[in-house]
């Protein structure tokens, strides 16, 4: 049952909240807008600053998590007892696979952010608003923190996810593995990524960055057929004003060409067609193809504090039909539930989607997707990775299951410690010329 059923009676262009309401971010709500208090049973503790807040205590905190034992396990045999706290996709996995299991551990509200980000969130609460074309297309008046810590509608929650904090910049080698319908597990791609979040640059203001909140450059390193392939993608904070910008590197021609929008339901070539580009990070890119309705908030078992996953070899985290249950940790957390249905005049191969967004980080941890016939089609599951050095809890590797084709993809895979938080890169790093210079064939 939803803890708070909220009607989407407010218009999509919801205005910023009042100063009086924003003051709750310093009393009953956390600086990011979550509930400070735990739940009545005590199974969700109060937020006291986040385990990730102290880099000095990070090693011991993570070691303590690694020593914890599960409180219980959810299996097909006891699924009915816990089904109200699970997404539809997880329930489908239990129905299909007798060996599927979720080990549930004590809940730790690890999420923490730098003080400057908290200050920006507080400012955004009273200044962030819809872009001129409407909230489906963009946000204005925000920088350096999620824009809507006290959301009034589904689109505000989705924008909080899209603009959640990962740090200011990163460098990481990422791999994608595919488990075919026949159970064969293969490496689909490995690439080096450089990514910046200008929205979170030190001292960022709503007018200090050029309209693109995220820039990324990918260059393939494996398998041999992918070596030298690459692309640039710039994600706009107002898609009506700035549009999407993307370029692809064609290594055989040693040249870079402007690409169509790397977003929406375009198949992800790095995942052998098992996921679309807007299924990256559970949901990514422009939200304008859906009408998002805020269903409310509920308690759910979600993948959290999954640092041990990144100490495993990728294929050890996979089984032929689903993720290896031994590799994952689940905890009880509160999530916002948002459902998107196809907007009038828009097209998407998944006309209905439901997102489950963690209240402490504003990152989506699950997604359910239905096809045109109303049949459950895909299930996305993220994993939350605690990084005291940022500090933050970020959305790490993810699993996307295709219930129609069978099989699944394990993406955004990196080794423990391979995700390097860096200082912002020069703007030239994300230019077509810089991408062309990466050509190796």
CORTAGI-V626786 format. One record per residue. N is the residue number from 1. PHI is phi in radians with two decimals (999 if undefined). Layout:
BEGIN
<<N | PHI> <N | PHI>>
END
This chain:
BEGIN
<<1 | 999> <2 | -1.18> <3 | -1.24> <4 | -2.56> <5 | -1.47> <6 | -2.00> <7 | -1.49> <8 | -1.57> <9 | -1.47> <10 | -1.25> <11 | -1.16> <12 | -1.06> <13 | -1.55> <14 | -0.99> <15 | -1.38> <16 | -1.08> <17 | -1.41> <18 | -1.29> <19 | -1.08> <20 | -1.13> <21 | -1.23> <22 | -1.08> <23 | -1.08> <24 | -1.11> <25 | -1.16> <26 | -1.99> <27 | -2.28> <28 | -1.39> <29 | -1.89> <30 | -1.28> <31 | -1.06> <32 | -1.72> <33 | 1.83> <34 | -1.37> <35 | -1.32> <36 | -1.17> <37 | -1.28> <38 | -1.42> <39 | -1.57> <40 | -1.11> <41 | -1.37> <42 | 1.50> <43 | -1.27> <44 | -1.95> <45 | -1.38> <46 | -1.20> <47 | -1.46> <48 | -2.13> <49 | 2.15> <50 | 1.56> <51 | -1.12> <52 | -1.40> <53 | -1.26> <54 | -1.94> <55 | -1.11> <56 | -1.14> <57 | -1.67> <58 | -1.13> <59 | -1.09> <60 | -1.16> <61 | -1.12> <62 | -1.21> <63 | -1.15> <64 | -1.11> <65 | -1.08> <66 | -1.13> <67 | -1.49> <68 | -1.16> <69 | -1.87> <70 | -1.07> <71 | -1.28> <72 | -2.95> <73 | -2.17> <74 | -1.69> <75 | -2.32> <76 | -1.00> <77 | -1.24> <78 | -2.02> <79 | -0.95> <80 | -1.02> <81 | -1.20> <82 | -2.12> <83 | -1.09> <84 | -1.26> <85 | -1.98> <86 | -2.26> <87 | -1.29> <88 | -1.09> <89 | -1.11> <90 | -1.13> <91 | -1.09> <92 | -1.16> <93 | -1.09> <94 | -1.10> <95 | -1.20> <96 | -1.47> <97 | -2.18> <98 | -1.07> <99 | -1.66> <100 | -1.27> <101 | -2.68> <102 | -2.19> <103 | -1.55> <104 | -1.80> <105 | -1.96> <106 | -1.01> <107 | -1.43> <108 | -2.19> <109 | -1.54> <110 | -1.30> <111 | -1.04> <112 | -2.64> <113 | -2.33> <114 | -1.07> <115 | -0.96> <116 | -1.09> <117 | -1.21> <118 | -1.02> <119 | -1.10> <120 | -1.19> <121 | -1.07> <122 | -1.07> <123 | -1.15> <124 | -1.06> <125 | -0.96> <126 | -1.85> <127 | -2.17> <128 | -1.26> <129 | -2.76> <130 | -1.18> <131 | -1.17> <132 | -0.94> <133 | -1.37> <134 | 2.02> <135 | -1.08> <136 | -1.03> <137 | -1.78> <138 | 3.08> <139 | -2.23> <140 | -2.21> <141 | 1.38> <142 | -2.28> <143 | -2.93> <144 | 1.27> <145 | -3.08> <146 | -1.01> <147 | -1.40> <148 | -2.24> <149 | -1.16> <150 | -2.14> <151 | -1.25> <152 | -1.98> <153 | -2.69> <154 | -1.11> <155 | -1.11> <156 | -1.11> <157 | -1.12> <158 | -1.10> <159 | -1.13> <160 | -1.07> <161 | -1.11> <162 | -1.09> <163 | -1.87> <164 | -1.18> <165 | -1.52> <166 | -2.13> <167 | 1.89> <168 | -1.65> <169 | -2.87> <170 | -2.62> <171 | -2.39> <172 | -2.77> <173 | -1.70> <174 | -2.12> <175 | -2.15> <176 | -2.27> <177 | -2.06> <178 | -2.14> <179 | -1.74> <180 | -1.27> <181 | -0.98> <182 | -1.47> <183 | 1.66> <184 | -1.38> <185 | -1.89> <186 | -2.40> <187 | -1.28> <188 | -1.61> <189 | -2.90> <190 | -2.37> <191 | -2.56> <192 | -1.61> <193 | -2.06> <194 | -2.07> <195 | -2.47> <196 | -2.23> <197 | -2.10> <198 | -0.96> <199 | -1.04> <200 | -1.97> <201 | -1.04> <202 | -0.94> <203 | 1.35> <204 | -1.07> <205 | -2.21> <206 | -1.00> <207 | -1.94> <208 | -1.59> <209 | -1.97> <210 | -1.57> <211 | 1.71> <212 | -1.99> <213 | -1.47> <214 | -2.59> <215 | -2.26> <216 | -2.47> <217 | -2.26> <218 | -2.00> <219 | -2.38> <220 | -1.23> <221 | -2.18> <222 | -2.92> <223 | -1.19> <224 | -0.93> <225 | -1.18> <226 | -1.79> <227 | -1.07> <228 | 1.58> <229 | -1.23> <230 | -2.84> <231 | -2.73> <232 | -1.98> <233 | -2.49> <234 | -2.01> <235 | -1.77> <236 | -1.48> <237 | -1.47> <238 | -2.47> <239 | -1.21> <240 | -1.32> <241 | -1.62> <242 | -1.84> <243 | 1.13> <244 | -1.50> <245 | -2.17> <246 | -2.65> <247 | -2.42> <248 | -2.01> <249 | -1.68> <250 | -1.82> <251 | -1.09> <252 | -1.10> <253 | -1.81> <254 | 0.94> <255 | -2.56> <256 | -1.99> <257 | -2.18> <258 | -1.09> <259 | -1.96> <260 | -1.09> <261 | -0.94> <262 | -1.54> <263 | -2.79> <264 | 0.99> <265 | -1.71> <266 | -1.19> <267 | -1.08> <268 | -1.45> <269 | -1.14> <270 | -1.37> <271 | -2.08> <272 | 0.95> <273 | 1.41> <274 | -1.38> <275 | -2.54> <276 | -1.64> <277 | -1.14> <278 | -1.48> <279 | -1.67> <280 | -1.18> <281 | 0.96> <282 | 1.21> <283 | -2.57> <284 | -2.59> <285 | 1.68> <286 | -1.34> <287 | -1.59> <288 | -1.32> <289 | -1.50> <290 | -2.20> <291 | -1.65> <292 | -1.67> <293 | -1.90> <294 | -1.46> <295 | -1.47> <296 | 2.36> <297 | -2.23> <298 | -2.61> <299 | -1.53> <300 | -2.50> <301 | -1.48> <302 | -2.25> <303 | -1.29> <304 | -2.46> <305 | 0.91> <306 | -1.61> <307 | -1.02> <308 | -1.15> <309 | -1.02> <310 | -1.42> <311 | -1.66> <312 | -1.72> <313 | -1.07> <314 | -0.96> <315 | -1.23> <316 | -1.37> <317 | -1.55> <318 | -2.13> <319 | -2.10> <320 | -0.97> <321 | -1.99> <322 | -2.90> <323 | -1.05> <324 | -1.25> <325 | -1.02> <326 | -1.18> <327 | -1.59> <328 | -2.02> <329 | -2.14> <330 | -2.09> <331 | -2.39> <332 | -1.52> <333 | -2.38> <334 | -1.56> <335 | -2.29> <336 | -1.43> <337 | -1.95> <338 | -2.23> <339 | -2.03> <340 | -1.90> <341 | -2.05> <342 | -0.98> <343 | -1.28> <344 | -1.03> <345 | 1.40> <346 | -1.84> <347 | -2.28> <348 | -2.79> <349 | -1.23> <350 | -1.98> <351 | -1.25> <352 | -2.48> <353 | -2.45> <354 | -2.21> <355 | -1.96> <356 | -2.10> <357 | -2.06> <358 | -1.03> <359 | -1.21> <360 | -1.43> <361 | -1.94> <362 | 1.17> <363 | -1.72> <364 | -1.22> <365 | -1.86> <366 | -2.45> <367 | -2.57> <368 | -1.96> <369 | -2.31> <370 | -2.01> <371 | -1.54> <372 | -1.15> <373 | -1.61> <374 | 1.40> <375 | -1.63> <376 | -1.04> <377 | -1.97> <378 | -2.29> <379 | -2.41> <380 | -1.91> <381 | -2.30> <382 | -1.52> <383 | -2.34> <384 | -1.68> <385 | -2.04> <386 | -1.49> <387 | -2.20> <388 | -1.07> <389 | -1.23> <390 | -1.39> <391 | -1.46> <392 | -3.06> <393 | -1.82> <394 | -1.92> <395 | -1.48> <396 | -1.69> <397 | -1.06> <398 | -2.41> <399 | -2.03> <400 | -2.18> <401 | -1.76> <402 | -1.94> <403 | -1.31> <404 | -1.42> <405 | -1.32> <406 | 1.48> <407 | 1.55> <408 | -2.79> <409 | -2.10> <410 | -1.97> <411 | -2.10> <412 | 0.92> <413 | -1.60> <414 | -2.45> <415 | -1.31> <416 | -1.00> <417 | 1.55> <418 | -1.44> <419 | -1.49> <420 | -1.78> <421 | -1.42> <422 | -2.22> <423 | -1.27> <424 | -0.97> <425 | -1.56> <426 | -1.03> <427 | -1.00> <428 | -1.11> <429 | -1.07> <430 | -1.83> <431 | -1.71> <432 | -0.99> <433 | -1.11> <434 | -1.15> <435 | -1.16> <436 | -1.06> <437 | -1.17> <438 | -1.46> <439 | -1.04> <440 | -2.08> <441 | -2.27>>
END
